[in-house]
Amino acid sequence: MLDQQRLRRDTPGCLDKVFLDSAGSSLSPEPVLEAVTAHLRREAEIGGYLAAGERTADLAGVKTALGELLGAQAGDFALVESATRAWTDFFYAVPLAAGDRVLITEVEYASNAIAALQRARATGAVVEVVPSTPTGEIDLDALSRMLDERVRLVSLVHAPTNGGLINPVREVVDLAHGVGALVLLDACQSVGQIPVDVATLGVDALSATGRKWLRAPRGTGFLYVRPELACTLEPAALDLHGAQWTATDGYRMAEDASRFEFWECSVAGRLGLGAAVRYLLELGIDEVSAAVSERAEAARAGLAAVPGATVRDLGHTRSGIVSFTVDGVAPAAVREALAAKDITVTVSGRGSTLVDMSNRDLEAVVRASPHCFNSFEDLERLVEAVAAL
């Protein structure tokens, strides 16, 4: 059981308002804030280089903590600025040629789809969408029929940005690997709110951010690459951190996932990411996941009972993202009305998940995403405010 009083004490931003946007950019707990601000103060005292040198072991420990959370080794991770940077760094390193096929899902995030389409134009590859089942998950039978030896990569969104769906992963991996295709898991909305173990899932790569469910600072993210694969890929861009200049006309890349990193970074941000991961490990991902699920289901039940409100979430297994609409009130207007009552939600528009939203004839949905620090009273305030509309 989680200590709710401690969680809220560690998250002062949730005490005077109802914050329901952890799927956007969550509230960092005090240990994360302290890690970031303490290092910024130290940089101001002695300069960035010396301050970073003092924290060499702590910076290495960020990857160790990620490995503990995700069931991998420290060398399997590259620390980057965002989930999008992580996703594209890996994707642009996968060789593509004319006639190759890239499969995406109906709930593909716009940034991923745009990158895939750009590379398809440049290489002559093609991008195809795998249909969803009536309940929203990737259709495994359809995927099986679409797979052949020309498929180079399957991009799978674990939990989409526009609703509380969780896609199956291991089943997709097994099917894709059967034809020699790679699987890139977009775990931007899953890491930090549900257990994710890369060895169990078997994915070739995983991209994630710090600012959402992990509650780390903005400008932090990471890429996991299966170790046997990392040493075979050349990133689209390298610097003196990811590679060594070994001769006038030669260089040697790092042997592990660090070849995807650049030298310059926010040291304070990375220390904050490490603090956030350790905070989560101390709480326990199973306990946090259960708390998030309980709160999301409570919100869905409350909203479903409000006349004129419609919960839009699909999926047999659901995440902490709760999407809904209100008859006669635009989602943006709902967001603003709730903000006037100190309730923070956001809006997910058609452009973020174009195929899924178009198929369901939705222009936008309101998105509420409670975390473990939210009280059930928070959710009651949300439901009451929506009912008042």
C-alpha positions as CSV (number, residue, x, y, z in Angstrom):
1,M,0.0,0.0,0.0
2,L,1.2,3.5,-0.9
3,D,1.5,6.1,1.8
4,Q,-0.9,8.7,0.4
5,Q,0.0,11.4,2.9
6,R,3.7,11.1,1.9
7,L,2.9,11.1,-1.8
8,R,0.9,14.3,-1.5
9,R,3.4,15.9,0.9
10,D,6.2,15.1,-1.6
11,T,4.0,16.7,-4.4
12,P,3.0,20.1,-3.1
13,G,1.6,21.1,-6.5
14,C,-1.3,18.8,-6.0
15,L,-2.4,20.3,-2.6
16,D,-4.2,23.4,-3.9
17,K,-5.5,22.1,-7.2
18,V,-6.6,19.0,-9.0
19,F,-3.8,18.0,-11.3
20,L,-4.9,15.4,-13.9
21,D,-2.3,15.8,-16.7
22,S,0.4,13.2,-15.9
23,A,0.1,11.9,-19.4
24,G,1.3,15.4,-20.5
25,S,3.8,16.6,-18.0
26,S,3.4,15.4,-14.5
27,L,4.2,17.0,-11.1
28,S,7.7,16.1,-10.0
29,P,8.1,15.0,-6.4
30,E,10.4,17.0,-4.0
31,P,13.4,14.7,-4.3
32,V,13.5,15.3,-8.1
33,L,13.2,19.1,-7.6
34,E,16.0,19.0,-5.1
35,A,18.3,17.0,-7.4
36,V,17.8,19.5,-10.2
37,T,18.0,22.7,-8.2
38,A,21.0,21.5,-6.1
39,H,23.0,20.8,-9.3
40,L,22.0,24.1,-10.9
41,R,23.2,25.9,-7.8
42,R,26.5,23.9,-7.9
43,E,27.0,24.9,-11.5
44,A,26.5,28.5,-10.6
45,E,29.2,28.1,-7.9
46,I,32.0,26.2,-9.8
47,G,30.9,26.0,-13.4
48,G,29.2,23.2,-15.4
49,Y,32.3,21.1,-16.2
50,L,33.5,20.8,-12.6
51,A,30.0,20.3,-11.3
52,A,29.4,17.4,-13.7
53,G,32.7,15.9,-12.8
54,E,31.6,15.7,-9.2
55,R,28.5,13.7,-10.2
56,T,30.1,11.2,-12.6
57,A,29.0,8.2,-10.5
58,D,25.5,9.6,-10.0
59,L,25.1,10.2,-13.8
60,A,26.2,6.6,-14.4
61,G,23.6,5.5,-11.8
62,V,20.8,7.0,-13.9
63,K,21.2,4.1,-16.4
64,T,21.6,1.6,-13.6
65,A,18.3,2.7,-12.2
66,L,16.6,2.5,-15.6
67,G,18.0,-1.0,-16.0
68,E,16.5,-2.0,-12.6
69,L,13.1,-0.6,-13.6
70,L,13.1,-2.1,-17.1
71,G,15.0,-5.3,-16.7
72,A,18.1,-4.4,-18.7
73,Q,21.7,-3.5,-18.3
74,A,23.0,0.1,-18.0
75,G,24.8,-0.1,-21.3
76,D,21.5,-0.8,-23.1
77,F,20.3,2.8,-22.6
78,A,21.0,6.1,-24.3
79,L,20.0,9.2,-22.4
80,V,18.4,11.8,-24.8
81,E,16.1,14.8,-24.6
82,S,12.7,13.3,-25.3
83,A,10.8,10.2,-26.4
84,T,10.6,11.6,-29.9
85,R,14.3,12.0,-30.1
86,A,14.8,8.4,-28.8
87,W,12.2,7.0,-31.3
88,T,13.7,8.9,-34.3
89,D,17.3,8.2,-33.4
90,F,16.6,4.5,-33.5
91,F,14.3,4.6,-36.5
92,Y,16.7,6.6,-38.7
93,A,19.4,4.1,-37.9
94,V,17.5,1.1,-39.3
95,P,18.5,0.6,-42.9
96,L,15.7,1.0,-45.4
97,A,15.6,0.7,-49.2
98,A,13.1,0.8,-52.0
99,G,10.4,-1.8,-51.5
100,D,11.0,-2.2,-47.8
101,R,7.9,-2.0,-45.6
102,V,7.3,-0.2,-42.3
103,L,4.2,-1.1,-40.4
104,I,2.5,1.3,-37.9
105,T,-0.7,1.1,-35.9
106,E,-3.9,3.0,-36.1
107,V,-3.0,4.7,-32.8
108,E,0.4,5.8,-34.0
109,Y,1.6,9.1,-32.6
110,A,1.9,11.9,-35.2
111,S,5.7,12.4,-34.7
112,N,6.4,8.8,-35.4
113,A,4.2,8.7,-38.4
114,I,5.7,11.8,-39.9
115,A,9.2,10.5,-39.5
116,A,8.2,7.2,-41.1
117,L,6.6,8.9,-44.0
118,Q,9.7,11.2,-44.5
119,R,12.0,8.3,-44.7
120,A,9.7,6.4,-47.0
121,R,9.8,9.3,-49.4
122,A,13.6,9.4,-49.2
123,T,14.2,5.7,-49.6
124,G,11.4,4.3,-51.6
125,A,10.1,2.3,-48.7
126,V,6.4,2.2,-47.9
127,V,4.4,2.8,-44.7
128,E,1.3,0.7,-44.0
129,V,-1.2,0.8,-41.2
130,V,-2.1,-2.3,-39.3
131,P,-5.9,-2.3,-38.5
132,S,-7.2,-2.3,-35.0
133,T,-9.8,-4.7,-33.5
134,P,-13.2,-3.4,-32.6
135,T,-11.9,-2.9,-29.1
136,G,-9.0,-0.8,-30.3
137,E,-6.0,-3.0,-29.9
138,I,-3.7,-3.9,-32.8
139,D,-5.4,-6.7,-34.8
140,L,-2.9,-9.6,-34.5
141,D,-4.6,-11.6,-37.2
142,A,-4.3,-8.7,-39.6
143,L,-0.7,-8.2,-38.6
144,S,0.1,-11.8,-39.3
145,R,-1.4,-11.5,-42.8
146,M,0.6,-8.3,-43.5
147,L,4.0,-9.6,-42.4
148,D,6.4,-10.8,-45.0
149,E,10.2,-10.7,-45.6
150,R,10.0,-7.1,-46.9
151,V,8.8,-5.8,-43.5
152,R,11.8,-4.2,-41.8
153,L,10.2,-2.6,-38.8
154,V,6.9,-2.7,-36.8
155,S,6.3,0.4,-34.8
156,L,4.0,-0.4,-31.8
157,V,2.5,2.3,-29.5
158,H,2.2,0.7,-26.1
159,A,-0.4,3.2,-24.8
160,P,-1.7,5.8,-27.2
161,T,-1.9,9.5,-26.3
162,N,-5.6,9.9,-26.9
163,G,-7.1,7.2,-24.7
164,G,-6.8,4.5,-22.1
165,L,-5.8,1.6,-24.3
166,I,-2.8,-0.8,-23.8
167,N,-1.6,-2.8,-26.8
168,P,-0.3,-6.3,-26.6
169,V,3.4,-6.4,-27.1
170,R,4.9,-9.9,-26.8
171,E,2.4,-11.2,-29.4
172,V,3.5,-8.5,-31.8
173,V,7.1,-9.2,-31.2
174,D,6.8,-12.9,-31.8
175,L,5.0,-12.4,-35.1
176,A,7.4,-9.7,-36.3
177,H,10.5,-11.7,-35.4
178,G,9.1,-14.6,-37.3
179,V,9.8,-12.7,-40.6
180,G,13.0,-11.0,-39.3
181,A,11.3,-7.6,-38.7
182,L,12.3,-5.4,-35.8
183,V,9.9,-4.0,-33.2
184,L,10.2,-0.5,-31.9
185,L,8.0,0.1,-28.9
186,D,6.8,3.6,-28.2
187,A,6.5,3.4,-24.4
188,C,6.1,7.2,-23.9
189,Q,2.8,6.7,-22.1
190,S,3.5,3.4,-20.4
191,V,6.9,3.6,-18.6
192,G,6.2,4.8,-15.1
193,Q,2.6,3.9,-14.9
194,I,2.6,0.1,-15.7
195,P,5.3,-2.5,-15.3
196,V,7.5,-2.7,-18.4
197,D,10.2,-5.4,-18.7
198,V,12.1,-5.4,-22.0
199,A,13.4,-8.9,-21.6
200,T,9.9,-10.3,-21.1
201,L,8.5,-8.2,-23.9
202,G,11.4,-9.0,-26.2
203,V,11.3,-5.7,-28.0
204,D,14.3,-4.6,-30.1
205,A,14.1,-1.0,-29.0
206,L,12.0,1.2,-26.7
207,S,11.6,5.0,-26.5
208,A,10.3,6.8,-23.5
209,T,10.2,10.3,-21.8
210,G,10.9,11.5,-18.3
211,R,8.3,14.2,-18.0
212,K,5.1,12.1,-18.0
213,W,4.5,9.1,-15.7
214,L,8.0,9.0,-14.4
215,R,7.6,12.5,-13.1
216,A,11.1,13.6,-14.2
217,P,12.0,17.1,-15.6
218,R,11.1,18.1,-19.1
219,G,13.9,17.7,-21.6
220,T,14.7,14.1,-20.4
221,G,14.1,10.8,-22.2
222,F,15.9,7.6,-23.1
223,L,16.3,4.9,-25.7
224,Y,16.7,1.2,-24.9
225,V,18.3,-0.9,-27.6
226,R,18.7,-4.7,-27.4
227,P,22.4,-5.1,-26.8
228,E,23.0,-7.6,-29.7
229,L,21.4,-5.1,-32.0
230,A,22.9,-1.8,-30.7
231,C,26.4,-2.7,-32.0
232,T,25.1,-3.3,-35.5
233,L,23.4,0.1,-36.1
234,E,25.0,3.4,-37.0
235,P,23.1,6.4,-35.8
236,A,22.2,9.1,-38.4
237,A,24.3,11.5,-36.4
238,L,27.4,11.0,-34.3
239,D,29.6,13.2,-32.1
240,L,32.7,12.7,-30.0
241,H,30.6,11.0,-27.3
242,G,29.0,8.4,-29.4
243,A,32.2,7.7,-31.3
244,Q,35.9,8.3,-31.2
245,W,37.9,10.0,-33.9
246,T,40.7,7.4,-34.4
247,A,42.4,8.6,-37.6
248,T,42.3,11.5,-40.0
249,D,39.8,9.5,-42.1
250,G,38.3,7.1,-39.5
251,Y,36.2,6.8,-36.3
252,R,35.0,4.1,-34.0
253,M,31.6,4.0,-32.5
254,A,30.8,3.1,-28.9
255,E,30.0,-0.6,-28.5
256,D,26.7,-0.1,-26.7
257,A,23.6,2.1,-26.9
258,S,25.7,5.2,-25.9
259,R,26.5,5.6,-29.6
260,F,23.1,7.2,-29.8
261,E,24.0,9.9,-27.2
262,F,25.5,13.3,-27.8
263,W,28.1,14.8,-25.4
264,E,26.2,18.0,-24.5
265,C,23.2,17.6,-22.2
266,S,21.4,19.0,-19.2
267,V,23.3,17.4,-16.3
268,A,20.7,18.7,-13.9
269,G,17.9,17.2,-15.9
270,R,19.6,13.8,-16.1
271,L,20.2,13.8,-12.3
272,G,16.5,14.7,-12.0
273,L,15.6,11.7,-14.2
274,G,17.6,9.4,-12.0
275,A,16.0,10.8,-8.9
276,A,12.5,10.2,-10.4
277,V,13.3,6.6,-11.4
278,R,14.7,5.9,-7.9
279,Y,11.6,7.4,-6.3
280,L,9.4,5.1,-8.4
281,L,11.5,2.1,-7.5
282,E,11.2,2.9,-3.8
283,L,7.4,3.2,-4.1
284,G,7.2,0.0,-6.3
285,I,6.0,0.0,-9.8
286,D,3.3,-2.6,-9.1
287,E,1.9,-0.5,-6.3
288,V,2.0,2.7,-8.4
289,S,0.4,0.9,-11.3
290,A,-2.4,-0.4,-9.1
291,A,-3.0,3.1,-7.7
292,V,-3.1,4.7,-11.2
293,S,-5.5,2.0,-12.4
294,E,-7.9,2.4,-9.5
295,R,-8.0,6.2,-10.0
296,A,-8.5,6.0,-13.7
297,E,-11.4,3.5,-13.3
298,A,-13.0,5.6,-10.6
299,A,-12.9,8.6,-13.0
300,R,-14.4,6.5,-15.9
301,A,-17.2,5.3,-13.7
302,G,-18.0,8.8,-12.4
303,L,-17.9,10.4,-15.8
304,A,-20.0,7.6,-17.4
305,A,-22.8,8.4,-14.9
306,V,-22.9,12.1,-15.9
307,P,-25.7,12.8,-18.5
308,G,-24.2,14.0,-21.7
309,A,-20.6,12.9,-20.9
310,T,-19.2,10.0,-22.9
311,V,-16.0,8.1,-22.0
312,R,-14.1,7.4,-25.2
313,D,-11.6,4.8,-23.9
314,L,-11.1,1.5,-25.7
315,G,-9.2,-1.6,-24.9
316,H,-9.6,-4.7,-22.8
317,T,-6.6,-3.6,-20.7
318,R,-6.6,0.1,-20.0
319,S,-4.1,2.6,-18.9
320,G,-4.3,5.7,-16.6
321,I,-5.4,7.9,-19.5
322,V,-9.1,8.8,-19.3
323,S,-10.6,10.3,-22.5
324,F,-14.1,11.8,-22.7
325,T,-16.3,14.3,-24.4
326,V,-19.3,16.3,-23.3
327,D,-22.3,16.8,-25.6
328,G,-22.6,20.3,-26.9
329,V,-19.3,21.5,-25.3
330,A,-16.1,21.6,-27.3
331,P,-13.2,19.7,-25.6
332,A,-11.2,22.9,-25.4
333,A,-14.1,24.7,-23.7
334,V,-14.3,21.8,-21.2
335,R,-10.6,22.2,-20.5
336,E,-11.0,25.9,-19.8
337,A,-14.1,25.5,-17.7
338,L,-12.3,23.0,-15.5
339,A,-9.2,25.2,-15.3
340,A,-11.4,27.9,-13.9
341,K,-12.1,25.5,-11.0
342,D,-8.4,24.6,-10.6
343,I,-8.7,21.3,-12.3
344,T,-6.0,20.6,-14.8
345,V,-6.8,18.4,-17.8
346,T,-5.8,18.7,-21.5
347,V,-7.1,18.0,-24.9
348,S,-6.0,15.5,-27.4
349,G,-6.8,16.5,-31.0
350,R,-7.2,14.6,-34.2
351,G,-3.8,15.5,-35.5
352,S,-2.0,13.6,-32.7
353,T,-3.5,10.2,-33.6
354,L,-4.9,10.9,-37.1
355,V,-6.0,7.4,-38.2
356,D,-7.7,6.4,-34.9
357,M,-9.5,9.7,-34.4
358,S,-10.6,9.8,-38.0
359,N,-11.9,6.3,-37.9
360,R,-13.9,7.2,-34.8
361,D,-15.0,10.5,-36.2
362,L,-13.6,12.4,-33.3
363,E,-12.1,15.9,-33.7
364,A,-10.8,16.0,-30.1
365,V,-11.2,14.5,-26.7
366,V,-10.7,15.8,-23.2
367,R,-7.9,13.8,-21.5
368,A,-7.6,13.3,-17.7
369,S,-4.7,11.3,-16.4
370,P,-4.6,10.7,-12.6
371,H,-1.4,9.6,-11.0
372,C,-0.8,7.8,-7.7
373,F,-0.6,11.1,-5.8
374,N,-4.2,12.1,-6.8
375,S,-6.9,11.5,-4.1
376,F,-10.3,10.1,-4.9
377,E,-11.6,13.4,-3.8
378,D,-9.8,14.9,-6.8
379,L,-11.7,12.6,-9.1
380,E,-15.0,13.5,-7.4
381,R,-14.2,17.2,-8.0
382,L,-13.6,16.4,-11.7
383,V,-16.9,14.6,-12.1
384,E,-18.8,17.3,-10.3
385,A,-17.3,20.0,-12.5
386,V,-18.1,18.1,-15.6
387,A,-21.7,17.5,-14.4
388,A,-22.0,21.3,-13.8
389,L,-21.4,21.9,-17.5
